[in-house]
Amino acid sequence: MKILFISPTGTLDNGAELSGVQLMSYLTSCGHNVTNVFPTNHHETFQKYSHELSEIQVDPYPISSLSWWWPDAPNSKNYEQDILAADFQSQINDIRQLISSKEIELVISNTVNVFTGALAAASEEVRHFWLIHEFPFGEFEYYASKIPLIEQLSDAVFAVQGELYRELENHFSDTGKLHSFVPFTHLKKVDLQTGVATRLISIGKLSERKNQLELVKTFHQLESDDLELVFIGGWDEDYKKKIDNYIQENQLTNIEFKGYQNEPWKFASEKDICVFTSSLEAFPLVYVESILNAVPVIISDNPGHMSVKEVFDAGEVYPLGNIEQLELKVKNILSDYVFYKEKAKSAQECAQNEYTVEKCSQTILNSITEIPYSQKPLTSLSFLLGLDLEEFLKNNLFEKSIRVYFERETSGFSENDSITLKLNNKGSISFPITSDVKSIRLDFSEIRSILQLDLVDSDNYEIQTNAHRYKEMFVFDNIDPQLILIPKETINSISLSYIYYPFHSKGLQQVMESHYDIRKSRDNLRSELFELERQHQSVIQSKRWKIATKLINIFRRNS
C-alpha cells in the first residue's frame, strides 16, 4: 500500500518524530511504500533526519512553509491571517499533488498539531488516520475545540495508550473511531560508561514543560559537594537563561550542560540516576529508554509518566512540584544504590520481552487493511482547498502601496499632508519636495517584507528606519514598516528605485534564512562563552583551587 506520513517537525528531538520514524521503518519492512512530508527547518538534526528516512527506504518530501501547525498551536509563528491562509493553501496544494502523482491510498498525520494532510486527504478522497500524542489540556489545550473536526476528517484516530486514550474517550462522540497505540523507540545497544561516582542526569530538551528547573532546585537543596548534575539535550533559550540565572544567584557548581547529542546515552554511566520532572507528557520515550538501559529512574507523576509506568511498572514516583519529596527519592536511591540498580535490571528484562515494534504498532497495522474509507463532509468543498497561489500572491492578493508623509517647519506628520503611491514588486517612484519640508516618512503596506532600495543622491539624507539594515537591504520583521528621510540640504524632489519582497516570497525567505544562520551562530557563541565563564567560576570556587591558592601565597611570602 502507498502511504503518506505528515510529520510534526522534521527533526529528531521529540518523541512523536522518533516513534514516527520507527513506525515508517516497520511499515516499509512489511512491504508498504512510504513517503514522508515534513517542514524544512534549521534544526541541527534536519540533515540527519532526511538521511535516516533514506536509510529506511522512506521517500523524504520536505515542504517550505511559514507555519506548519495550526495557527493557534503553541510556538506557532505570528503572521497576518491572510498570509497564513495563503501559505496553508500552498501546503495543501503540494500535498494534494503528491497524493495524486504517487497514487497515495492512506494519509497518516503523526501529531494533532498538523491539519493540512487531513484536508488534502479529504479533498482527494483517500483514507486518513490521525495519531495523537498530546493531551487536550495544558500546553495543547487549544485543540480540544477541534476534536469534532478531527473526528470528521479521520477514518481512524489513534491515541497513546493509557491516560491520553482514556481522556480522549470523554471527548469523542464516536468512540468507535478511537483506538490506542504505544509509541516505539528503537534503542541501539549502548554500553554505559564505567562510573566513578553516582550522578543525577536528565536527558531531553530544556523547556518550560520539561520543568528541569525543579531538578536544579532539588540539587541545590541536597547540598552535596560530591554529587554532579548533568543535562544532556538542547534548550529553549529563554528557559535556559532562567536556569542559568538560578545557578548564578545561588553560586551552584557541579552542574554540566552537554547540549544536544545524537546518541545521548553514550554520556550516561552505570552509576547514574535519571530524573524526569516534566509537567506534562503523553508517553515519554526517554523514560522508556532509561528502563531499557537499566538506569534507576525518578519521575514526576504527570499523566504521561504514569502511562509508561502502567506498562512497565518501573521507576520511583514523586508528586510534581514537590521538591522535598523529589529530594527524598534521590536520597533513598543514593543511600542504597545497589538495591535500586537490581530493580532496574529486572524491569529491563521484562521490557525487552514486551516492548517490540510489532506489538506497539499492531493496532495501526491491522487498521491499515481493515478500516475502509468513509465519505467526508468537506470533500464537496475540495475546490476551495489547495490553490497554487505563488504568482497570485505575489501580484494580486495584497493591495500594496506607499504612503508618503511630510513633516514641515510648522506641522508634524499628518494624514492630511500625505500622498499615496502604488507599490509594485519592482519599480521606481519620484515626487516633488517643497522648501519647508523637514523630513519625509515612507510607510509601506502593513506586511513583513524586505525592501532593496536605491535612493538617488543617498548621501544627501539621514535615514531612520524600524528595519534591520544590511547595506541596501531593509528587513522589516514587523507589520508597520517605515522609512524616514531627513534631507541634509535643500532638495526639490526625491527619486528612488526598489525591489519589494513580501514575507511569503521565496526571495525574502532566502534572505531571512541567511540572517537566521548568522543569529544562530552568534547565540551559540554566547552560550559557549557563558559555559566557559561558569566553568571558570566553578574552578576558582572549588576547595582544591582555594587550597592551591593558599599554598602559592605561602610560598610567595616565604620566597
C-alpha positions as CSV (number, residue, x, y, z in Angstrom):
1,M,0.0,0.0,0.0
2,K,1.2,3.6,-0.7
3,I,1.2,5.6,2.5
4,L,1.9,9.3,3.1
5,F,3.0,10.5,6.5
6,I,2.7,14.1,7.6
7,S,5.3,14.6,10.3
8,P,5.4,17.2,13.1
9,T,8.7,18.9,12.8
10,G,11.2,17.2,10.5
11,T,13.7,16.9,13.5
12,L,14.9,14.1,15.8
13,D,14.4,16.0,19.1
14,N,10.9,14.8,20.1
15,G,9.1,11.6,20.9
16,A,6.5,11.9,18.1
17,E,9.1,12.1,15.4
18,L,11.3,9.4,16.9
19,S,8.4,6.9,17.2
20,G,7.1,8.0,13.8
21,V,10.4,7.1,12.1
22,Q,10.3,3.7,13.7
23,L,6.7,3.2,12.6
24,M,7.6,4.2,9.0
25,S,10.6,1.8,9.1
26,Y,8.3,-1.0,10.2
27,L,5.7,-0.3,7.6
28,T,8.4,-0.4,4.8
29,S,9.7,-3.7,6.2
30,C,6.1,-5.0,5.9
31,G,6.1,-4.2,2.2
32,H,4.3,-0.8,2.2
33,N,5.6,2.1,0.1
34,V,6.0,5.2,2.4
35,T,6.5,8.9,1.7
36,N,7.1,11.4,4.4
37,V,6.2,15.1,4.2
38,F,7.8,17.4,6.7
39,P,8.7,21.1,7.1
40,T,12.1,22.4,6.1
41,N,13.9,23.8,9.1
42,H,17.2,25.0,10.5
43,H,17.4,22.4,13.3
44,E,20.7,20.7,13.8
45,T,19.1,17.3,13.3
46,F,17.5,18.2,9.9
47,Q,20.1,16.6,7.7
48,K,20.3,13.5,9.8
49,Y,16.5,13.3,9.8
50,S,16.5,13.2,6.0
51,H,19.3,10.8,5.9
52,E,17.6,8.4,8.3
53,L,14.5,8.4,6.1
54,S,16.5,7.4,3.1
55,E,18.2,4.7,5.1
56,I,14.8,3.0,5.9
57,Q,13.6,3.4,2.3
58,V,11.2,6.2,3.0
59,D,10.9,8.9,0.3
60,P,11.5,12.3,2.0
61,Y,9.5,15.2,0.8
62,P,10.3,18.5,2.6
63,I,8.0,21.5,2.1
64,S,8.9,25.1,2.7
65,S,6.4,26.8,4.9
66,L,5.9,29.8,7.1
67,S,3.9,27.8,9.7
68,W,3.4,24.1,9.8
69,W,1.0,23.7,12.8
70,W,-2.5,25.1,13.5
71,P,-2.3,28.9,13.8
72,D,-3.3,28.7,17.5
73,A,-0.9,25.9,18.4
74,P,1.9,26.6,20.9
75,N,5.1,28.1,19.3
76,S,3.2,28.9,16.1
77,K,4.7,31.9,14.3
78,N,2.8,35.2,14.4
79,Y,1.9,36.2,10.9
80,E,-1.0,38.0,9.4
81,Q,-4.0,35.8,9.0
82,D,-4.3,36.4,5.2
83,I,-0.6,35.4,4.8
84,L,-1.0,32.3,6.9
85,A,-4.2,31.3,4.9
86,A,-2.3,31.7,1.7
87,D,0.7,29.6,3.0
88,F,-1.6,26.8,4.2
89,Q,-3.4,26.8,0.9
90,S,0.0,26.3,-0.8
91,Q,0.9,23.4,1.5
92,I,-2.5,21.7,0.8
93,N,-1.9,22.1,-2.9
94,D,1.6,20.5,-2.6
95,I,0.2,17.6,-0.6
96,R,-2.8,17.1,-2.9
97,Q,-0.4,17.0,-5.9
98,L,1.7,14.4,-4.1
99,I,-1.3,12.2,-3.3
100,S,-2.3,12.3,-6.9
101,S,1.1,11.8,-8.5
102,K,2.1,9.0,-6.2
103,E,-1.4,7.4,-6.1
104,I,-1.4,7.5,-2.3
105,E,-4.0,5.3,-0.6
106,L,-3.6,6.4,3.0
107,V,-2.5,9.6,4.7
108,I,-1.3,9.5,8.4
109,S,-0.9,12.7,10.4
110,N,1.6,12.0,13.1
111,T,0.5,14.7,15.5
112,V,-2.7,16.5,16.4
113,N,-0.8,19.8,15.6
114,V,-0.8,19.3,11.8
115,F,-4.0,19.5,9.7
116,T,-3.1,20.2,6.1
117,G,-2.7,16.4,5.4
118,A,-6.2,15.8,6.7
119,L,-7.7,18.4,4.4
120,A,-5.7,17.2,1.4
121,A,-6.8,13.6,2.0
122,A,-10.5,14.7,2.2
123,S,-10.1,16.7,-1.0
124,E,-8.5,13.7,-2.8
125,E,-11.0,11.2,-1.3
126,V,-8.3,8.9,0.3
127,R,-8.3,7.5,3.8
128,H,-6.8,9.5,6.7
129,F,-5.6,8.3,10.1
130,W,-4.7,10.7,12.9
131,L,-2.1,9.8,15.6
132,I,-2.4,11.9,18.7
133,H,0.5,12.2,21.2
134,E,-0.8,15.3,23.1
135,F,-3.3,15.8,25.9
136,P,-6.1,18.3,25.2
137,F,-5.2,20.4,28.2
138,G,-2.1,22.2,29.4
139,E,0.2,23.2,26.6
140,F,-2.1,21.7,23.9
141,E,-5.5,22.6,25.3
142,Y,-6.1,24.7,22.1
143,Y,-7.1,21.5,20.1
144,A,-9.9,20.4,22.4
145,S,-12.4,22.6,20.5
146,K,-11.1,21.0,17.2
147,I,-11.9,17.4,18.2
148,P,-15.3,17.3,16.3
149,L,-13.5,18.4,13.2
150,I,-10.7,15.8,13.8
151,E,-13.4,13.1,14.0
152,Q,-15.0,14.2,10.7
153,L,-11.7,14.3,8.9
154,S,-10.5,10.9,10.1
155,D,-11.3,7.3,9.3
156,A,-9.5,6.3,12.5
157,V,-7.8,8.2,15.3
158,F,-5.0,6.6,17.4
159,A,-4.2,8.0,20.9
160,V,-1.3,7.0,23.0
161,Q,-2.3,4.1,25.3
162,G,-3.1,4.9,28.9
163,E,-4.1,8.2,30.3
164,L,-4.4,10.0,27.0
165,Y,-6.6,7.4,25.4
166,R,-8.9,7.4,28.5
167,E,-9.0,11.2,28.4
168,L,-10.0,11.4,24.7
169,E,-12.8,8.8,25.2
170,N,-14.6,11.6,27.1
171,H,-14.2,14.0,24.1
172,F,-15.2,11.8,21.1
173,S,-18.8,11.4,20.1
174,D,-17.9,8.3,18.1
175,T,-15.6,6.3,20.2
176,G,-15.6,3.5,17.6
177,K,-13.1,5.7,15.6
178,L,-10.8,5.9,18.6
179,H,-8.0,3.3,19.0
180,S,-4.8,3.1,21.1
181,F,-1.2,2.5,20.3
182,V,2.2,2.6,22.1
183,P,4.9,4.8,20.6
184,F,8.0,2.7,19.9
185,T,11.6,3.8,20.1
186,H,14.4,1.6,18.8
187,L,17.3,1.7,21.3
188,K,20.7,0.9,19.9
189,K,22.7,-1.3,22.2
190,V,24.8,1.1,24.3
191,D,27.4,0.1,26.8
192,L,27.1,2.7,29.6
193,Q,30.3,4.4,30.7
194,T,32.0,3.0,33.8
195,G,31.0,5.4,36.5
196,V,33.3,6.7,39.2
197,A,30.5,8.2,41.3
198,T,26.7,8.4,41.1
199,R,25.4,11.4,39.2
200,L,21.9,12.8,38.5
201,I,21.3,13.0,34.8
202,S,18.4,14.4,32.8
203,I,18.1,13.7,29.1
204,G,15.9,15.9,26.9
205,K,15.4,19.4,25.7
206,L,15.4,22.1,28.4
207,S,12.0,23.7,28.3
208,E,9.2,25.1,30.5
209,R,7.2,21.9,30.0
210,K,10.1,19.6,30.8
211,N,10.5,21.6,34.1
212,Q,14.2,20.9,34.7
213,L,14.5,24.0,37.0
214,E,12.7,21.8,39.6
215,L,15.6,19.4,39.4
216,V,18.1,22.2,39.7
217,K,16.3,23.5,42.8
218,T,16.3,20.0,44.3
219,F,20.1,19.7,43.6
220,H,20.5,22.9,45.5
221,Q,18.6,21.5,48.4
222,L,20.8,18.4,48.5
223,E,23.9,20.5,49.3
224,S,26.3,17.7,48.3
225,D,29.8,18.7,47.2
226,D,30.4,15.3,45.7
227,L,27.2,14.9,43.6
228,E,27.1,16.1,40.0
229,L,24.1,17.1,37.9
230,V,24.3,16.6,34.1
231,F,21.8,17.8,31.5
232,I,22.0,16.1,28.1
233,G,20.0,17.9,25.4
234,G,19.4,21.2,23.7
235,W,17.3,24.0,25.1
236,D,14.8,26.8,24.7
237,E,16.9,30.0,25.0
238,D,14.6,31.8,27.4
239,Y,14.2,28.7,29.7
240,K,18.0,28.1,29.7
241,K,18.5,31.7,30.8
242,K,16.1,31.2,33.7
243,I,18.2,28.1,34.8
244,D,21.5,30.0,34.3
245,N,20.2,32.9,36.5
246,Y,19.2,30.5,39.3
247,I,22.6,28.8,39.1
248,Q,24.5,32.1,39.3
249,E,22.3,33.6,42.0
250,N,22.9,30.6,44.2
251,Q,26.5,30.0,43.2
252,L,25.9,26.4,42.3
253,T,28.7,24.2,41.0
254,N,29.0,20.7,39.6
255,I,26.2,21.3,37.0
256,E,27.1,20.5,33.4
257,F,25.1,21.1,30.2
258,K,26.2,18.9,27.3
259,G,23.8,20.2,24.7
260,Y,22.1,18.2,22.0
261,Q,23.7,14.8,21.4
262,N,22.9,12.3,18.6
263,E,23.4,9.5,21.0
264,P,22.7,10.8,24.5
265,W,23.0,7.5,26.3
266,K,26.7,7.3,25.4
267,F,27.1,10.1,28.0
268,A,25.4,8.1,30.8
269,S,27.2,5.8,33.2
270,E,26.3,2.6,35.0
271,K,26.1,4.5,38.3
272,D,23.8,7.3,37.2
273,I,20.2,8.1,38.3
274,C,17.8,9.5,35.7
275,V,15.4,12.2,36.9
276,F,12.5,13.4,34.7
277,T,10.5,16.3,36.0
278,S,8.1,17.1,33.1
279,S,4.8,18.8,33.9
280,L,3.1,17.0,31.1
281,E,3.9,14.2,28.6
282,A,2.0,11.7,26.6
283,F,4.3,8.6,26.5
284,P,7.8,9.9,27.0
285,L,10.2,7.7,25.2
286,V,13.3,8.9,27.1
287,Y,11.7,7.3,30.2
288,V,11.3,4.1,28.3
289,E,14.9,4.3,27.2
290,S,16.1,4.6,30.8
291,I,14.2,1.4,31.6
292,L,15.7,-0.4,28.7
293,N,19.2,0.8,29.8
294,A,18.6,-0.4,33.4
295,V,19.2,3.1,34.8
296,P,17.4,3.8,38.1
297,V,14.8,6.5,37.4
298,I,12.7,9.0,39.3
299,I,9.7,10.5,37.5
300,S,7.1,13.2,38.3
301,D,3.5,11.9,38.5
302,N,2.3,13.6,35.3
303,P,-0.2,11.6,33.2
304,G,2.3,10.5,30.5
305,H,4.8,9.2,33.0
306,M,2.1,7.3,34.7
307,S,1.1,5.8,31.4
308,V,4.6,4.4,30.9
309,K,4.7,3.2,34.5
310,E,1.4,1.4,33.9
311,V,3.0,-0.6,31.0
312,F,6.4,-1.3,32.6
313,D,6.0,-0.8,36.4
314,A,9.4,0.7,36.7
315,G,10.8,3.8,38.5
316,E,10.2,5.9,41.6
317,V,7.4,8.5,41.5
318,Y,7.2,11.9,43.3
319,P,4.4,14.4,43.2
320,L,5.0,17.1,40.6
321,G,6.2,20.3,42.2
322,N,7.1,18.8,45.5
323,I,10.8,19.4,45.8
324,E,11.0,17.9,49.3
325,Q,9.6,14.6,48.0
326,L,12.0,14.6,45.0
327,E,14.9,15.3,47.3
328,L,13.8,12.3,49.5
329,K,13.6,10.0,46.5
330,V,17.1,11.0,45.4
331,K,18.5,10.4,48.9
332,N,16.8,7.0,49.1
333,I,18.5,5.8,45.9
334,L,21.9,7.3,46.8
335,S,21.8,5.5,50.2
336,D,21.0,2.1,48.7
337,Y,22.1,2.3,45.0
338,V,22.8,-1.5,44.6
339,F,19.2,-2.4,45.6
340,Y,17.6,0.1,43.1
341,K,20.1,-0.9,40.4
342,E,18.9,-4.5,40.7
343,K,15.3,-3.4,40.5
344,A,16.2,-1.5,37.3
345,K,17.8,-4.6,35.8
346,S,14.7,-6.7,36.5
347,A,12.5,-4.1,34.8
348,Q,14.9,-4.0,31.8
349,E,14.5,-7.7,31.3
350,C,10.7,-7.5,31.3
351,A,10.7,-4.5,29.0
352,Q,12.9,-6.1,26.4
353,N,10.5,-9.0,26.1
354,E,7.3,-6.9,25.8
355,Y,8.4,-3.7,24.1
356,T,8.7,-4.6,20.4
357,V,7.7,-2.6,17.3
358,E,5.4,-5.4,16.2
359,K,3.4,-5.3,19.5
360,C,3.4,-1.5,19.7
361,S,2.2,-1.0,16.1
362,Q,-0.2,-3.9,15.8
363,T,-3.4,-1.8,16.1
364,I,-2.3,0.6,13.4
365,L,-1.1,-2.2,11.1
366,N,-4.4,-4.1,11.4
367,S,-6.4,-0.9,10.8
368,I,-4.5,-0.2,7.5
369,T,-6.1,-3.3,6.0
370,E,-9.4,-3.4,7.9
371,I,-10.7,0.1,8.2
372,P,-12.4,1.4,4.9
373,Y,-12.6,4.9,3.5
374,S,-15.6,7.0,4.7
375,Q,-17.0,10.0,2.9
376,K,-16.0,13.3,4.5
377,P,-18.4,16.3,4.5
378,L,-15.6,18.5,3.5
379,T,-14.9,16.6,0.2
380,S,-17.7,18.6,-1.5
381,L,-15.6,21.8,-0.8
382,S,-12.4,20.4,-2.2
383,F,-12.4,23.0,-5.0
384,L,-11.6,25.6,-2.3
385,L,-8.6,23.8,-0.9
386,G,-5.1,23.8,-2.3
387,L,-4.8,26.6,-4.8
388,D,-1.4,27.2,-6.4
389,L,-1.1,30.8,-5.1
390,E,2.6,31.8,-5.5
391,E,2.2,34.0,-8.5
392,F,-1.3,35.1,-7.5
393,L,0.0,36.1,-4.0
394,K,3.0,37.9,-5.5
395,N,0.9,40.1,-7.7
396,N,-2.7,40.3,-6.7
397,L,-3.6,39.3,-3.1
398,F,-2.4,42.4,-1.3
399,E,-3.2,46.0,-2.2
400,K,0.3,47.3,-1.8
401,S,1.0,50.9,-1.5
402,I,3.5,53.5,-0.2
403,R,2.0,56.3,1.9
404,V,4.3,59.3,1.9
405,Y,4.0,61.8,4.9
406,F,5.6,65.2,5.1
407,E,6.9,66.9,8.3
408,R,7.1,70.6,7.8
409,E,8.5,73.5,9.8
410,T,5.0,74.3,11.1
411,S,3.4,70.9,11.4
412,G,4.3,67.2,12.1
413,F,3.4,64.1,10.1
414,S,-0.3,64.1,9.2
415,E,-2.8,62.1,7.2
416,N,-3.9,65.4,5.7
417,D,-0.4,66.1,4.4
418,S,0.4,62.9,2.6
419,I,0.3,61.2,-0.8
420,T,-0.3,57.5,-1.7
421,L,1.7,55.8,-4.4
422,K,1.3,52.3,-5.9
423,L,3.9,49.7,-4.6
424,N,4.8,47.1,-7.2
425,N,7.2,44.2,-6.7
426,K,9.8,46.2,-8.6
427,G,9.7,49.8,-9.7
428,S,10.7,53.4,-9.1
429,I,9.0,56.5,-7.6
430,S,9.6,60.2,-7.7
431,F,7.7,63.1,-6.1
432,P,8.4,66.9,-5.6
433,I,9.5,68.4,-2.2
434,T,8.9,72.0,-1.1
435,S,11.4,74.0,0.7
436,D,9.6,73.9,4.1
437,V,9.8,70.1,4.4
438,K,12.0,68.9,7.3
439,S,11.6,65.1,6.8
440,I,9.7,62.6,4.7
441,R,8.2,59.4,6.1
442,L,7.5,56.4,3.8
443,D,5.0,53.9,5.2
444,F,4.9,50.6,3.3
445,S,2.0,48.1,3.2
446,E,1.5,46.5,6.6
447,I,3.2,43.3,5.7
448,R,6.5,41.9,6.9
449,S,8.9,42.4,4.0
450,I,12.3,43.2,2.6
451,L,13.0,46.3,0.6
452,Q,16.0,46.6,-1.6
453,L,16.4,50.3,-2.1
454,D,18.4,52.5,-4.5
455,L,18.0,56.1,-3.4
456,V,19.2,58.8,-5.8
457,D,21.8,61.0,-4.0
458,S,21.5,58.9,-0.9
459,D,24.4,60.8,0.8
460,N,22.2,63.9,1.0
461,Y,19.9,62.1,3.5
462,E,20.0,60.9,7.0
463,I,17.9,57.6,7.0
464,Q,16.0,56.4,10.1
465,T,14.0,53.1,10.0
466,N,12.5,50.4,12.1
467,A,14.0,47.8,9.7
468,H,17.1,45.7,10.2
469,R,19.5,47.2,7.6
470,Y,22.1,45.3,5.6
471,K,23.7,47.8,3.1
472,E,20.9,48.5,0.6
473,M,18.6,45.9,2.1
474,F,15.9,46.8,4.7
475,V,14.4,43.8,6.5
476,F,11.0,44.7,8.1
477,D,10.2,42.0,10.5
478,N,7.2,43.9,11.9
479,I,3.8,44.9,10.5
480,D,4.5,48.7,10.5
481,P,7.4,49.2,8.0
482,Q,8.6,52.7,8.0
483,L,11.5,54.7,6.4
484,I,12.2,58.3,7.4
485,L,14.4,60.5,5.1
486,I,15.9,63.7,6.6
487,P,17.4,65.9,3.9
488,K,20.8,67.4,4.9
489,E,20.3,70.2,2.4
490,T,17.5,71.8,0.4
491,I,16.1,69.5,-2.2
492,N,13.4,69.8,-4.9
493,S,12.4,66.2,-5.3
494,I,13.1,62.6,-4.2
495,S,13.7,59.7,-6.6
496,L,14.3,56.1,-5.7
497,S,14.0,52.6,-7.3
498,Y,13.3,49.5,-5.3
499,I,12.6,45.7,-5.3
500,Y,9.9,44.7,-2.8
501,Y,9.7,41.2,-1.3
502,P,6.5,40.4,0.7
503,F,7.2,37.9,3.5
504,H,5.7,35.0,1.7
505,S,8.0,35.3,-1.3
506,K,10.9,32.9,-1.8
507,G,13.4,35.8,-2.2
508,L,12.6,37.0,1.3
509,Q,12.8,33.5,2.7
510,Q,16.3,33.1,1.3
511,V,17.5,36.4,2.9
512,M,15.8,35.6,6.2
513,E,17.4,32.1,6.3
514,S,20.8,33.7,5.9
515,H,20.0,36.2,8.7
516,Y,18.8,33.3,10.9
517,D,22.1,31.4,10.4
518,I,24.1,34.4,11.4
519,R,21.9,34.9,14.6
520,K,22.2,31.2,15.4
521,S,26.0,31.3,15.2
522,R,26.0,34.4,17.4
523,D,23.7,32.8,20.0
524,N,25.8,29.6,20.0
525,L,29.0,31.7,20.7
526,R,27.2,33.5,23.6
527,S,26.1,30.1,25.1
528,E,29.7,28.8,24.8
529,L,31.1,31.9,26.5
530,F,28.6,31.6,29.3
531,E,29.6,28.0,29.8
532,L,33.3,28.9,29.9
533,E,32.5,31.6,32.5
534,R,30.5,29.2,34.6
535,Q,33.3,26.5,34.4
536,H,35.8,29.2,35.4
537,Q,33.7,30.2,38.4
538,S,33.3,26.6,39.3
539,V,37.1,26.1,39.3
540,I,38.0,29.1,41.3
541,Q,35.3,28.4,43.9
542,S,36.3,24.8,44.4
543,K,38.1,23.6,47.5
544,R,41.1,22.3,45.6
545,W,41.6,25.8,43.9
546,K,41.3,27.6,47.3
547,I,43.8,25.3,48.9
548,A,46.2,25.6,46.0
549,T,45.9,29.4,46.1
550,K,46.7,29.5,49.8
551,L,49.8,27.3,49.3
552,I,51.0,29.5,46.4
553,N,50.6,32.6,48.6
554,I,52.5,31.0,51.4
555,F,55.4,30.1,49.1
556,R,55.3,33.7,47.7
557,R,55.6,35.2,51.2
558,N,58.4,32.8,52.2
559,S,60.4,33.3,49.0
